[in-house]
Amino acid sequence: MKTTEIPRKNKIVLRSGKLYNMIESDVIIPSNERVTIQGLVTGDVDVESHAILELNGMVLGMIRVGEGGKAIINGMVMKSVEEYDGDVKISGRVIGDVIQHKGNVVYDKTAIVGKRITK
């Protein structure tokens, strides 16, 4: 998946900063932005090229990390985390699967995940 292929229709675009409240929608973190989520996202989160997500809160959907993107998961993801030539570090909990395509996934000793799948 190329990051330019992520559809933006009906999604909220988050710019650099911290989110402390709840968003009841899917979210996109656009290229070259850094976002920390301390609150709750009820939908999916797409991390585009060279964007950085630090999750200290909760995502009820899934997280997709695009080419060159980075996700640091200290909180909880209820569905899966899927990496497409990006970097993912997991210290928190992923209820679903962690799917690794071409990038890097690092599991801290505190990480709790479903299945680890490499494609």
Residue pairs with C-beta under 8 A, 6 or more apart in sequence:
1 64
1 66
1 67
1 84
2 66
2 67
3 31
3 48
3 49
3 66
3 67
3 68
3 69
4 49
6 28
6 46
6 48
6 64
6 66
8 28
10 25
10 26
11 25
11 26
11 27
11 28
11 43
11 46
12 23
12 25
12 26
12 27
12 28
13 27
13 28
13 29
13 30
14 27
14 28
14 29
14 30
14 33
14 35
15 30
15 33
15 35
16 33
16 34
16 35
17 35
17 36
18 35
18 36
18 37
18 38
19 35
19 36
19 37
19 38
19 39
19 41
19 57
20 38
20 39
21 39
21 40
22 39
22 40
22 41
22 42
23 39
23 40
23 41
23 42
23 43
24 42
24 43
25 41
25 42
25 43
26 43
26 44
26 45
26 46
26 61
27 41
27 43
27 44
27 45
27 46
28 45
28 46
28 48
29 35
29 45
29 46
29 47
29 48
29 51
29 52
29 53
29 69
30 48
30 51
31 48
31 49
31 50
31 51
32 50
32 51
33 51
33 52
34 51
34 52
34 54
35 51
35 52
35 53
35 54
36 53
36 54
36 55
36 56
37 45
37 53
37 54
37 55
37 56
37 57
37 59
37 75
38 56
38 57
39 57
39 58
40 57
40 58
40 59
40 60
41 57
41 58
41 59
41 60
41 61
42 60
42 61
43 60
43 61
44 59
44 61
44 62
44 63
44 64
44 79
45 53
45 55
45 59
45 61
45 62
45 63
45 64
46 63
46 64
46 66
47 53
47 63
47 64
47 65
47 66
47 69
47 70
47 71
47 86
48 66
48 69
49 66
49 67
49 68
49 69
50 68
50 69
51 66
51 69
51 70
52 69
52 70
52 71
52 72
53 63
53 65
53 69
53 70
53 71
53 72
54 71
54 72
54 74
55 63
55 71
55 72
55 73
55 74
55 75
55 77
55 92
56 74
56 75
57 75
57 76
58 75
58 76
58 77
58 78
59 75
59 76
59 77
59 78
59 79
60 78
60 79
61 78
61 79
62 77
62 79
62 80
62 81
62 82
62 96
63 71
63 73
63 77
63 80
63 81
63 82
64 82
64 83
64 84
65 71
65 81
65 82
65 83
65 84
65 86
65 87
65 88
65 103
66 84
66 85
66 86
67 84
67 85
67 86
67 103
68 85
68 86
69 86
69 87
70 86
70 87
70 88
70 89
71 81
71 83
71 86
71 87
71 88
71 89
72 89
72 91
73 81
73 88
73 89
73 90
73 91
73 92
73 94
74 91
74 92
75 92
75 93
76 92
76 93
76 94
76 95
77 92
77 93
77 94
77 95
77 96
78 95
78 96
79 95
79 96
80 94
80 96
80 97
80 98
80 99
80 114
81 88
81 90
81 94
81 96
81 97
81 98
81 99
82 98
82 99
82 101
83 98
83 99
83 100
83 101
83 103
83 104
83 105
84 101
84 102
84 103
85 101
85 102
85 103
86 103
86 104
87 103
87 104
87 105
87 106
88 98
88 100
88 103
88 104
88 105
88 106
89 105
89 106
89 108
90 98
90 105
90 106
90 107
90 108
90 111
90 113
91 108
91 110
91 111
92 110
92 111
92 112
93 111
93 112
93 113
94 111
94 112
94 113
94 114
95 114
96 114
97 113
97 114
97 115
97 116
97 117
98 105
98 113
98 114
98 115
98 116
98 117
99 117
99 119
100 116
100 117
100 118
100 119
101 119
105 116
107 113
107 116
